[in-house]
Amino acid sequence: MASKIPQAFIDDLLARTDIVDVIDSRVKLRKTGKNYSGLCPFHQEKSPSFSVSPDKQFYYCFGCGAGGNAISFITEYENLPFPQAVEDLAKRAGIEVPKEDNHRSNDHLYQAQFKILDLAAAYFQSQLKSTEAKQLAIPYLKDRGLDGSTAKQFAIGYAPAGWDNLIKSVGLTDSDVSHLESAGMLIRHEEKDSLYDRFRERIMFPIRDMRGRVIAFGGRIVGDGKPKYLNSPETDTFHKGRELYGLYEARKATRNLEKIIIVEGYMDVVSLAQFDINYSVATLGTATSIHHLERLYKITSEIVFCFDGDKAGLKAAKRALETLMPSIKDGQQAKFLFLPDGEDPDTLVRQKGKQHFEEMVSAAMPMSEYFFSSLSENIDMDSIDGRALFSSQALPLIQQMQPSLLQQMMQERISELTGLTLSQLTSSNHLHDNYQSEEHTSYEPQESYDSYQYEPSNSKKSFSPQKRYTKRTANISLVNRTISLLLHHPYLIREVEPIAELSQIEEDNADILALLIDYWNKFPEASMGQMLIDWQDDQNYASKLLVISEISRLNPCPDGNYRQMFLDSWEKIEERKRDLTFNQLKKQQSSLKSNLSDSVKQQAKQYIEALAASHKKKSNKT
């Protein structure tokens, strides 16, 4: 949909919009020099790291990396699709968004769905006062200990028995019936070509998006029918792999959430809220997804997974761990809370109270502790075979993590548990990876950085038996490795001499490396975030940002000796540049024109001979 809005209109809209006004109405900002700063709304922090530049009409958080223009801010902050964010800013500016007719139609359909779902929610709420509800639904809710104010907070309702109650009450026109069907509230009987209500004899839990609009429902059967819980199907407005029940209510109750608990059911969320624990959410019949985690970590820095202590709960916890590990970053925390067998948050908080439950949450097991505990379960860690089995299972999972202090500390923990050094562990793991994939994957063999000897591009590389194949580093080029090292440790550039015309090296992203070095030589104290802001005016900014984002995820140095790897990598780049100069001069020498002076020819010859001697000297050393 975003591509259908003319780019010229988007540019004009941004020119008419003051980003400071847009953000200041949602985030408290204060003037700091030319810019404005405040607490980042996308992650939990105590010291301001969120900066807004009125000159560049750009925002950036030096803590979590969030950044962009006024449209992207509205998109992220309000959790809106791009067209809606443009629409909101356009209304603010007093102008109309030009759209094609089919997109006007689509936007109208979305708005009609939201409206019909709101009417359905109001209808279900009204039914809690009916005779049938007083006989069935009200006693059930009271038995679960739910009070009226909490039911109102979550807009809980009741779908009575019958096949067409919703149709008769809300589907007053053919258009309304069509919207009810597209919103997933009706089911079509194919043989009879008729429609009937999806939800019947159920306690109804409206599912709301970040703006508080009803986008779907969950229904809990009253009695012992099947299925116990029934959710709305996927629709244009509802994608269950991205939405979380109770997130809107949690943010409404507490703007700055220190932590969020992920529980399993609607009643768990509702019951905890009734005990003033207003920071729980539930997935909607699916396992926790990467989309869920990304959304939650923009709101809080700590997530607590809460599971039943039975086999199903343990299995769900392991799935959550596998999803979590590749995405967690420094500054983010995750914990695992396992409840006593037979208990859930709903029953436990009613029996033990708020204080007891929150004490359990505070004492929940950190992710790293649960990781090692779950993997070492049923393994004899006192035996050599057991430790070998443990490390072979643990290392691949840790290597999937983003480069971080947490990853390094978890690698060090494996060394403590197994008695092996990190280099021994990674070496054996590399050999194992290579053995498993050698017949199926073709990698260019590459040595470890401490034994790598670059040779001119027109010569062949030779490998001694000591030089090992490493699947982990084979995918990281010399230039990308150097970029990654600088992105994580920019101060390293102060330890080396500049290389002239570095961008001429014939390797991908050499131009990015040259730009980074030039920038940090000019502004040695600048952070990466400041650099990205300063590059905002570059017409290739988006492509550079994408390259940097991808490279920053690489971990070129598993053993943590970043300084030595950078110095070695820099030396190889210098050699590569000398090789390039050497080959260029040889080519020039062979085609020197006769009208050049003998002194110029002699200087070129001497320079080439000096380079050749340098190469010979290095070859003798190796």
GULONU-907071 format. One record per residue (C-alpha): x, y, z; residue number from 1. Coordinates in steps of 0.25 Angstrom, whole numbers, plus 5000, padded with zeros to 4 digits. Layout:
     x     y     z    n
     X     Y     Z  NUM
...
# end
This chain:
     x     y     z    n
  5000  5000  5000    1
  5011  5010  5003    2
  5016  5009  4989    3
  5003  5014  4984    4
  5005  5028  4991    5
  5013  5037  4982    6
  5027  5039  4987    7
  5026  5054  4983    8
  5014  5055  4993    9
  5022  5048  5004   10
  5034  5057  5002   11
  5025  5069  5002   12
  5018  5064  5015   13
  5031  5062  5022   14
  5035  5076  5018   15
  5022  5082  5024   16
  5024  5074  5037   17
  5032  5078  5049   18
  5038  5065  5055   19
  5040  5072  5068   20
  5025  5075  5069   21
  5021  5061  5066   22
  5030  5055  5076   23
  5029  5065  5087   24
  5014  5062  5087   25
  5017  5048  5091   26
  5031  5048  5098   27
  5036  5059  5107   28
  5048  5066  5100   29
  5057  5076  5105   30
  5067  5085  5097   31
  5081  5081  5097   32
  5090  5089  5088   33
  5084  5089  5073   34
  5076  5076  5076   35
  5066  5071  5086   36
  5067  5059  5095   37
  5058  5050  5104   38
  5056  5036  5109   39
  5054  5027  5098   40
  5040  5022  5096   41
  5044  5009  5089   42
  5052  5003  5100   43
  5054  5004  5115   44
  5064  5014  5120   45
  5068  5023  5132   46
  5077  5033  5125   47
  5073  5040  5112   48
  5079  5034  5099   49
  5068  5038  5090   50
  5072  5050  5081   51
  5063  5058  5071   52
  5070  5067  5060   53
  5061  5079  5056   54
  5071  5082  5045   55
  5071  5068  5039   56
  5057  5065  5043   57
  5062  5052  5048   58
  5062  5044  5061   59
  5072  5034  5067   60
  5073  5026  5080   61
  5088  5023  5083   62
  5083  5012  5093   63
  5074  5003  5084   64
  5077  5008  5070   65
  5063  5012  5066   66
  5063  5024  5056   67
  5056  5030  5045   68
  5047  5042  5041   69
  5033  5046  5046   70
  5026  5036  5038   71
  5035  5024  5043   72
  5033  5030  5057   73
  5018  5030  5056   74
  5018  5016  5050   75
  5027  5010  5062   76
  5021  5018  5073   77
  5006  5016  5070   78
  5008  5002  5063   79
  5002  5007  5050   80
  5003  5002  5036   81
  5011  5012  5027   82
  4998  5017  5020   83
  4991  5020  5033   84
  5003  5028  5038   85
  5004  5036  5026   86
  4989  5039  5027   87
  4990  5043  5042   88
  5002  5053  5038   89
  4994  5058  5026   90
  4982  5061  5035   91
  4991  5068  5044   92
  4997  5077  5033   93
  4983  5079  5027   94
  4985  5072  5014   95
  4979  5060  5007   96
  4986  5048  5003   97
  4985  5045  4988   98
  4982  5030  4986   99
  4977  5021  4975  100
  4962  5017  4976  101
  4965  5003  4979  102
  4973  5007  4991  103
  4962  5017  4996  104
  4953  5004  4995  105
  4963  4996  5003  106
  4964  5007  5014  107
  4949  5008  5015  108
  4948  4993  5016  109
  4958  4993  5028  110
  4951  5004  5035  111
  4938  4997  5033  112
  4944  4984  5039  113
  4948  4992  5051  114
  4935  4998  5053  115
  4927  4985  5052  116
  4936  4978  5062  117
  4934  4990  5072  118
  4919  4988  5070  119
  4921  4973  5072  120
  4929  4975  5085  121
  4918  4985  5090  122
  4907  4974  5087  123
  4915  4963  5095  124
  4916  4973  5106  125
  4902  4976  5107  126
  4898  4961  5107  127
  4905  4959  5120  128
  4892  4966  5126  129
  4883  4956  5119  130
  4875  4945  5126  131
  4884  4934  5120  132
  4897  4941  5124  133
  4892  4942  5138  134
  4889  4927  5139  135
  4902  4923  5132  136
  4913  4933  5129  137
  4912  4942  5142  138
  4913  4930  5151  139
  4925  4925  5143  140
  4932  4938  5144  141
  4929  4940  5159  142
  4934  4926  5162  143
  4947  4930  5155  144
  4947  4942  5165  145
  4945  4952  5154  146
  4939  4966  5158  147
  4931  4975  5150  148
  4942  4986  5149  149
  4952  4977  5143  150
  4942  4971  5133  151
  4939  4985  5129  152
  4954  4988  5128  153
  4956  4977  5118  154
  4942  4979  5111  155
  4938  4964  5114  156
  4925  4960  5109  157
  4916  4948  5106  158
  4912  4941  5093  159
  4898  4934  5095  160
  4894  4921  5090  161
  4888  4921  5076  162
  4892  4922  5061  163
  4889  4936  5057  164
  4889  4945  5069  165
  4900  4954  5064  166
  4895  4954  5050  167
  4881  4959  5055  168
  4887  4969  5065  169
  4899  4975  5057  170
  4897  4971  5043  171
  4886  4980  5040  172
  4890  4982  5025  173
  4896  4973  5014  174
  4908  4982  5015  175
  4909  4979  5031  176
  4907  4964  5029  177
  4919  4965  5018  178
  4928  4972  5028  179
  4924  4962  5039  180
  4928  4951  5030  181
  4941  4957  5026  182
  4945  4960  5040  183
  4943  4945  5044  184
  4931  4947  5052  185
  4922  4938  5043  186
  4924  4925  5037  187
  4919  4921  5023  188
  4912  4908  5021  189
  4916  4904  5008  190
  4905  4894  5004  191
  4894  4902  5009  192
  4901  4915  5005  193
  4897  4922  5018  194
  4904  4929  5029  195
  4904  4926  5044  196
  4911  4932  5057  197
  4925  4927  5060  198
  4924  4929  5075  199
  4912  4923  5083  200
  4911  4920  5098  201
  4925  4926  5101  202
  4931  4937  5110  203
  4936  4947  5100  204
  4950  4954  5101  205
  4952  4965  5091  206
  4966  4966  5086  207
  4971  4980  5083  208
  4982  4986  5076  209
  4992  4996  5081  210
  4982  5007  5078  211
  4971  5000  5086  212
  4963  4996  5074  213
  4956  4982  5074  214
  4963  4974  5063  215
  4958  4960  5068  216
  4952  4951  5079  217
  4955  4940  5088  218
  4944  4931  5093  219
  4944  4922  5105  220
  4933  4912  5105  221
  4924  4912  5117  222
  4923  4897  5122  223
  4931  4886  5117  224
  4929  4887  5102  225
  4940  4886  5091  226
  4949  4894  5088  227
  4951  4900  5101  228
  4956  4913  5095  229
  4953  4918  5081  230
  4960  4930  5074  231
  4956  4938  5062  232
  4963  4933  5049  233
  4973  4941  5042  234
  4968  4954  5035  235
  4972  4966  5028  236
  4972  4973  5042  237
  4977  4961  5051  238
  4990  4953  5050  239
  4991  4945  5062  240
  5006  4942  5061  241
  5008  4957  5063  242
  4998  4961  5073  243
  4997  4959  5088  244
  4985  4959  5097  245
  4986  4969  5108  246
  4997  4978  5103  247
  4988  4990  5100  248
  4982  4989  5114  249
  4996  4987  5120  250
  5001  5000  5113  251
  4989  5008  5117  252
  4991  5004  5132  253
  5006  5007  5132  254
  5013  5015  5121  255
  5027  5011  5125  256
  5027  4996  5127  257
  5039  4991  5135  258
  5036  4976  5131  259
  5025  4968  5124  260
  5021  4954  5127  261
  5016  4945  5116  262
  5006  4935  5121  263
  4997  4925  5114  264
  4983  4929  5115  265
  4973  4941  5115  266
  4968  4938  5129  267
  4983  4938  5134  268
  4984  4952  5129  269
  4971  4957  5134  270
  4973  4951  5148  271
  4987  4957  5149  272
  4981  4970  5146  273
  4970  4969  5156  274
  4982  4967  5166  275
  4988  4980  5161  276
  4999  4972  5153  277
  4997  4980  5140  278
  5008  4975  5132  279
  5005  4962  5127  280
  5001  4958  5112  281
  4997  4945  5106  282
  5000  4939  5092  283
  4988  4935  5084  284
  4988  4920  5082  285
  5002  4921  5076  286
  5016  4920  5082  287
  5024  4932  5085  288
  5029  4938  5072  289
  5041  4946  5068  290
  5030  4957  5064  291
  5025  4957  5078  292
  5039  4958  5084  293
  5043  4970  5075  294
  5030  4977  5079  295
  5031  4975  5094  296
  5046  4978  5095  297
  5043  4992  5089  298
  5034  4994  5101  299
  5042  4988  5112  300
  5056  4982  5115  301
  5051  4970  5122  302
  5042  4959  5118  303
  5038  4948  5128  304
  5032  4935  5122  305
  5023  4928  5131  306
  5020  4913  5129  307
  5012  4902  5136  308
  5022  4892  5142  309
  5017  4880  5134  310
  5023  4874  5122  311
  5015  4883  5112  312
  5020  4895  5120  313
  5035  4890  5119  314
  5033  4887  5104  315
  5027  4901  5102  316
  5039  4907  5110  317
  5049  4901  5101  318
  5042  4906  5088  319
  5042  4920  5094  320
  5057  4918  5097  321
  5060  4915  5083  322
  5053  4927  5078  323
  5059  4936  5088  324
  5074  4933  5087  325
  5076  4938  5073  326
  5069  4951  5076  327
  5073  4956  5090  328
  5083  4967  5091  329
  5091  4974  5102  330
  5082  4982  5111  331
  5071  4972  5109  332
  5067  4962  5119  333
  5059  4949  5119  334
  5055  4940  5130  335
  5047  4927  5132  336
  5037  4925  5143  337
  5031  4910  5145  338
  5019  4909  5154  339
  5016  4898  5163  340
  5010  4886  5156  341
  4995  4888  5154  342
  4995  4903  5156  343
  4994  4914  5147  344
  4995  4929  5149  345
  4980  4931  5151  346
  4979  4920  5162  347
  4992  4924  5168  348
  4990  4939  5170  349
  4976  4936  5176  350
  4982  4926  5186  351
  4995  4933  5190  352
  4992  4947  5186  353
  5000  4958  5179  354
  5012  4959  5188  355
  5015  4944  5187  356
  5013  4944  5172  357
  5022  4956  5169  358
  5033  4950  5178  359
  5033  4937  5169  360
  5034  4946  5157  361
  5046  4954  5163  362
  5053  4940  5166  363
  5050  4935  5152  364
  5062  4927  5146  365
  5070  4936  5136  366
  5071  4931  5122  367
  5086  4927  5123  368
  5083  4919  5135  369
  5071  4912  5129  370
  5079  4909  5116  371
  5090  4902  5124  372
  5080  4895  5133  373
  5071  4890  5122  374
  5083  4885  5113  375
  5090  4878  5124  376
  5078  4871  5129  377
  5080  4856  5128  378
  5094  4857  5124  379
  5105  4852  5133  380
  5114  4865  5134  381
  5124  4857  5142  382
  5128  4849  5130  383
  5136  4853  5118  384
  5126  4847  5109  385
  5115  4855  5116  386
  5123  4868  5115  387
  5126  4866  5100  388
  5111  4863  5098  389
  5107  4876  5105  390
  5117  4885  5098  391
  5113  4879  5084  392
  5098  4883  5087  393
  5101  4896  5094  394
  5111  4903  5085  395
  5103  4903  5072  396
  5091  4910  5080  397
  5101  4920  5086  398
  5107  4923  5073  399
  5093  4927  5067  400
  5093  4938  5077  401
  5096  4953  5073  402
  5110  4957  5076  403
  5109  4962  5091  404
  5115  4962  5105  405
  5104  4951  5108  406
  5109  4942  5097  407
  5123  4943  5101  408
  5120  4940  5116  409
  5111  4928  5112  410
  5123  4923  5104  411
  5132  4925  5116  412
  5122  4917  5124  413
  5123  4905  5115  414
  5138  4906  5117  415
  5136  4905  5132  416
  5126  4894  5131  417
  5135  4885  5122  418
  5149  4889  5126  419
  5152  4892  5112  420
  5158  4906  5107  421
  5149  4914  5097  422
  5159  4912  5086  423
  5158  4897  5088  424
  5143  4897  5088  425
  5141  4905  5076  426
  5152  4897  5069  427
  5145  4884  5071  428
  5132  4890  5067  429
  5138  4896  5054  430
  5143  4882  5051  431
  5130  4876  5054  432
  5122  4886  5046  433
  5132  4884  5034  434
  5131  4869  5035  435
  5115  4870  5035  436
  5115  4879  5023  437
  5127  4876  5015  438
  5119  4867  5005  439
  5108  4877  5003  440
  5113  4891  5004  441
  5125  4897  4997  442
  5133  4907  5004  443
  5146  4914  5001  444
  5155  4909  5011  445
  5160  4920  5020  446
  5170  4919  5031  447
  5169  4925  5045  448
  5173  4940  5046  449
  5186  4937  5053  450
  5191  4928  5042  451
  5186  4936  5030  452
  5196  4940  5019  453
  5190  4948  5008  454
  5197  4947  4995  455
  5195  4955  4982  456
  5183  4952  4974  457
  5190  4947  4962  458
  5197  4936  4970  459
  5191  4923  4976  460
  5189  4921  4991  461
  5195  4909  4998  462
  5190  4903  5011  463
  5199  4895  5021  464
  5192  4884  5029  465
  5192  4893  5042  466
  5183  4903  5035  467
  5168  4899  5038  468
  5155  4900  5031  469
  5146  4909  5038  470
  5131  4909  5034  471
  5128  4920  5044  472
  5139  4930  5038  473
  5138  4925  5023  474
  5126  4934  5021  475
  5133  4947  5026  476
  5142  4954  5017  477
  5154  4962  5021  478
  5147  4975  5019  479
  5134  4971  5025  480
  5142  4966  5037  481
  5149  4979  5039  482
  5137  4987  5038  483
  5130  4978  5048  484
  5142  4980  5058  485
  5141  4995  5056  486
  5126  4996  5058  487
  5128  4989  5071  488
  5141  4996  5075  489
  5143  5009  5067  490
  5154  5013  5076  491
  5163  5003  5069  492
  5165  5012  5057  493
  5174  5021  5066  494
  5184  5009  5067  495
  5188  5009  5052  496
  5193  5017  5040  497
  5183  5021  5029  498
  5183  5014  5016  499
  5183  5023  5004  500
  5171  5021  4994  501
  5166  5009  5002  502
  5153  5008  4994  503
  5161  5004  4982  504
  5163  4990  4988  505
  5155  4980  4980  506
  5146  4974  4990  507
  5131  4977  4994  508
  5129  4988  5004  509
  5143  4994  5003  510
  5136  5007  5000  511
  5128  5006  5013  512
  5141  5003  5021  513
  5148  5015  5015  514
  5136  5024  5019  515
  5136  5018  5033  516
  5151  5021  5035  517
  5150  5035  5029  518
  5138  5038  5038  519
  5144  5033  5051  520
  5158  5040  5048  521
  5150  5053  5047  522
  5141  5051  5059  523
  5148  5041  5068  524
  5138  5042  5079  525
  5126  5040  5071  526
  5117  5028  5073  527
  5111  5020  5062  528
  5098  5026  5064  529
  5103  5040  5062  530
  5110  5035  5049  531
  5097  5030  5044  532
  5090  5043  5047  533
  5102  5051  5040  534
  5100  5041  5027  535
  5085  5044  5026  536
  5087  5054  5015  537
  5095  5044  5006  538
  5086  5039  4995  539
  5092  5024  4997  540
  5088  5025  5012  541
  5078  5014  5012  542
  5087  5004  5005  543
  5099  5008  5014  544
  5090  5006  5026  545
  5086  4992  5021  546
  5100  4988  5019  547
  5105  4993  5033  548
  5093  4987  5040  549
  5096  4973  5034  550
  5111  4974  5036  551
  5109  4978  5051  552
  5102  4965  5053  553
  5115  4957  5050  554
  5124  4952  5061  555
  5138  4951  5054  556
  5145  4948  5067  557
  5140  4937  5076  558
  5151  4937  5085  559
  5149  4952  5089  560
  5163  4957  5085  561
  5157  4968  5077  562
  5170  4977  5077  563
  5179  4966  5072  564
  5170  4962  5061  565
  5168  4976  5056  566
  5183  4979  5056  567
  5185  4966  5048  568
  5173  4969  5039  569
  5178  4983  5036  570
  5192  4978  5033  571
  5186  4968  5022  572
  5178  4980  5016  573
  5191  4988  5015  574
  5197  4976  5008  575
  5185  4975  4999  576
  5187  4990  4995  577
  5202  4988  4993  578
  5198  4976  4984  579
  5188  4985  4976  580
  5199  4996  4975  581
  5209  4986  4971  582
  5201  4980  4960  583
  5196  4994  4955  584
  5211  4999  4954  585
  5216  4986  4947  586
  5205  4988  4937  587
  5208  5003  4935  588
  5223  4999  4934  589
  5220  4990  4922  590
  5213  5000  4915  591
  5222  5013  4918  592
  5222  5022  4906  593
  5236  5025  4900  594
  5234  5040  4902  595
  5234  5038  4917  596
  5247  5043  4923  597
  5258  5033  4927  598
  5257  5038  4942  599
  5242  5035  4943  600
  5244  5021  4937  601
  5255  5019  4947  602
  5246  5023  4959  603
  5235  5014  4955  604
  5245  5002  4953  605
  5251  5005  4967  606
  5237  5006  4974  607
  5233  4992  4967  608
  5246  4986  4971  609
  5244  4991  4986  610
  5230  4985  4986  611
  5235  4972  4980  612
  5246  4971  4991  613
  5236  4973  5002  614
  5228  4962  4997  615
  5240  4953  4996  616
  5243  4956  5010  617
  5230  4953  5016  618
  5230  4940  5008  619
  5243  4936  5014  620
  5237  4939  5028  621
  5225  4929  5026  622
# end
